[in-house]
Amino acid sequence: MKAQILGVVLAVCLPVAVRGDLTIVQKVEGGGPGNEVTLKLKGDKVRMEISPQMTTIIDGRTGDTVTLMTAQKRFVRISGDKAKAIAEMASKYTGSTDEKPKLSATGKKMSINGYETEEYISETPTFKARYWIALNYPDAATILKQLQAAMPTVWNDAAKGMLNYHDLPGLPLRTQIKMKERDITSTITSIKQDPLNDADFAVPKDFLEMKIPNVPGIMSERSVPPAPPKP
């Protein structure tokens, strides 16, 4: 499940100086049961609403990841070190290399949500990516810097061989990643820069922490229930 979530993160976020709040709604095809993903960014915190039943909160500074299961009112917490190990395992499974692919313009153009975009591609032996980039999107530089917070620094080693937002000439309104037999396409449908509530990036008080199986080499510690609230 975590490898699948990582795949969606890479397609939606790519592998922070800006502290403004940001909400991005994207249509995602091929990434799982949900067809819409909402990203909420506040500083170096990211909330990724994958579906009404599942939400992931990522601390871009530590790499800590919390997955909320809304219907069950449960959550699973994974430390940054363990999240990094999972990302590295997924990277090895997909055969990723340390060499960053070259980004090339194809000359093709397309209008997406009223903005003219240009197609850029990058390719490695294990995956091929297409980016439809809006070169003149309003406030694009600020948005790109904030989006970079979605990839925790502790995951940098696992993201070697993949482009990040610093490598792009503008805002990608559509990203398509083809990896082996999987094809994930993400299209931005709306962007808002309205203030967000801090509570969106915290575990609800009535959620209970789930114990997770002990996976040798990755999850050597077992989750424990949270301490009861103080009266």
C-alpha positions in Angstrom: 0.0 0.0 0.0 2.8 2.4 0.9 4.5 1.8 -2.5 1.3 2.7 -4.2 0.9 5.9 -2.2 4.5 6.8 -3.0 3.7 6.3 -6.7 0.8 8.7 -6.4 3.0 11.2 -4.5 5.6 11.2 -7.2 3.1 11.7 -9.9 1.2 14.4 -8.1 4.0 16.1 -6.3 7.2 15.0 -8.0 10.1 14.6 -6.3 10.8 25.8 1.4 11.4 28.9 1.2 7.9 30.1 0.8 5.4 29.8 3.7 2.2 30.7 2.0 -0.8 28.3 2.1 -1.8 26.4 -1.0 -4.6 24.1 -2.1 -4.4 22.2 -5.4 -7.1 19.9 -6.7 -6.0 17.4 -9.3 -7.7 14.7 -11.4 -5.7 11.5 -11.2 -6.1 8.6 -13.6 -4.5 5.3 -13.1 -3.3 5.9 -9.5 -5.8 3.9 -7.5 -9.5 3.9 -6.6 -9.9 7.7 -6.2 -9.9 9.9 -9.3 -9.4 13.2 -7.5 -6.5 14.2 -5.1 -6.5 17.4 -3.1 -3.1 18.7 -1.9 -3.1 21.2 1.0 0.3 22.8 1.8 1.0 25.0 4.8 4.7 25.8 5.3 6.5 22.5 5.2 3.4 20.4 6.0 1.4 18.6 3.3 -2.1 17.1 3.5 -2.9 14.8 0.6 -6.6 13.8 0.4 -6.4 10.7 -1.8 -10.1 9.7 -1.3 -12.9 10.4 1.3 -11.6 7.3 3.1 -7.8 8.0 3.1 -5.8 11.1 3.9 -2.0 11.3 4.2 -0.2 14.0 6.2 3.5 14.6 5.5 6.0 16.6 7.5 8.4 18.0 4.8 11.0 18.8 7.5 11.2 15.4 9.2 9.6 13.1 6.6 7.2 11.7 9.2 4.0 10.4 7.5 0.6 9.9 9.0 -2.2 8.0 7.2 -5.8 8.7 8.3 -8.5 6.1 7.7 -11.6 8.2 8.1 -14.3 5.6 8.2 -12.5 3.6 10.9 -11.3 6.7 12.8 -7.8 5.2 12.9 -4.4 6.3 11.8 -0.9 4.8 11.1 2.2 6.8 11.8 5.5 6.1 10.1 8.7 8.0 11.1 10.8 9.8 8.5 13.5 7.2 8.6 11.1 4.3 8.0 9.3 6.3 5.2 12.7 6.8 3.6 13.4 3.1 3.8 10.1 2.3 2.2 10.8 4.9 -0.6 14.2 3.4 -1.2 12.7 -0.1 -1.4 10.2 1.1 -3.9 13.0 2.8 -5.9 15.0 -0.5 -6.0 11.9 -2.4 -7.0 11.3 -0.1 -10.0 15.0 -0.2 -10.9 15.6 3.6 -10.6 19.1 5.0 -11.1 20.9 8.0 -9.7 21.2 9.7 -13.1 18.7 12.5 -13.5 16.9 12.3 -16.9 17.2 15.1 -19.5 14.1 17.3 -20.0 13.3 18.0 -23.7 10.7 20.1 -25.4 8.7 18.4 -28.1 7.2 21.6 -29.6 3.6 20.4 -29.0 1.1 22.8 -27.4 -2.2 22.2 -25.7 -4.7 24.4 -23.8 -5.5 23.1 -20.3 -8.1 24.9 -18.2 -7.7 28.0 -20.4 -3.9 28.2 -20.1 -1.5 27.4 -23.0 0.9 24.7 -22.2 4.0 23.2 -23.9 4.9 19.5 -23.8 8.2 18.4 -22.3 9.4 14.8 -21.9 12.0 12.9 -19.9 12.8 9.2 -20.1 14.9 6.6 -18.3 15.2 2.9 -18.8 12.5 2.4 -16.2 9.9 5.2 -16.8 8.8 7.9 -19.2 7.3 11.2 -18.1 5.4 13.8 -20.0 4.8 17.3 -18.6 2.4 19.8 -20.1 3.9 23.1 -18.7 2.3 26.5 -18.5 5.2 28.9 -18.9 3.2 32.0 -18.0 1.0 30.7 -15.2 0.3 33.6 -12.6 2.6 33.4 -9.6 4.1 30.2 -10.9 7.5 30.7 -9.2 5.9 31.0 -5.7 3.7 27.9 -6.3 6.6 25.8 -7.6 8.7 26.7 -4.5 5.9 25.7 -2.1 5.2 22.5 -4.0 8.8 21.5 -3.5 8.0 21.1 0.2 5.9 18.1 -0.7 9.0 16.0 -1.1 10.7 15.6 2.3 14.5 16.1 2.3 15.0 12.7 4.0 13.6 11.1 0.8 16.1 12.8 -1.5 18.2 9.6 -1.9 15.1 7.6 -2.9 14.2 10.4 -5.5 17.5 10.3 -7.3 17.0 9.9 -11.0 13.8 11.8 -11.0 13.1 15.4 -11.8 11.7 17.8 -9.3 10.1 21.2 -9.6 13.5 23.0 -9.7 14.1 21.3 -13.0 11.0 22.6 -14.7 10.7 25.9 -16.7 7.1 26.5 -15.5 4.1 25.0 -13.7 3.1 21.5 -15.0 -0.7 21.5 -15.3 -0.6 17.9 -16.5 1.9 15.2 -15.6 1.9 11.7 -17.1 4.3 9.0 -15.7 4.5 5.6 -17.4 6.4 3.0 -15.3 6.4 -0.6 -16.6 2.7 -1.4 -17.1 1.4 1.5 -14.9 0.3 4.8 -16.4 -0.6 7.6 -14.0 -1.9 11.0 -15.3 -2.4 14.0 -13.0 -4.2 17.1 -14.2 -4.5 20.2 -12.1 -8.1 21.5 -12.1 -7.8 24.3 -9.5 -5.3 26.2 -7.4 -6.1 28.4 -4.4 -3.8 30.4 -2.1 -6.3 30.9 0.7 -5.2 30.5 4.4 -5.6 27.0 5.8 -6.4 25.8 9.3 -3.6 24.2 11.4 -6.1 21.5 12.4 -6.0 20.1 8.8 -2.4 19.0 9.5 -3.0 17.3 12.8 -4.5 13.9 13.8 -8.1 14.3 15.0 -8.4 13.8 18.7 -10.9 11.0 18.4 -8.7 8.9 16.1 -6.9 5.8 17.5 -3.4 4.7 16.4 -3.2 1.3 14.7 -0.5 -1.2 15.4 1.3 -2.2 12.3 3.0 -5.5 11.5 6.8 -5.8 12.2 8.6 -5.8 8.8 12.2 -6.7 9.2 14.6 -3.9 8.1 11.9 -1.3 7.9 9.4 -1.3 10.7 11.3 -2.8 13.7 9.2 -0.8 16.1 5.5 -1.4 16.7 3.0 1.4 17.0 1.5 2.0 20.4 -1.9 3.6 21.3 -1.6 7.3 22.1 -1.6 8.5 25.6 -5.1 9.3 26.9 -5.9 13.1 26.8 -5.4 15.0 30.0 -8.5 16.0 31.9 
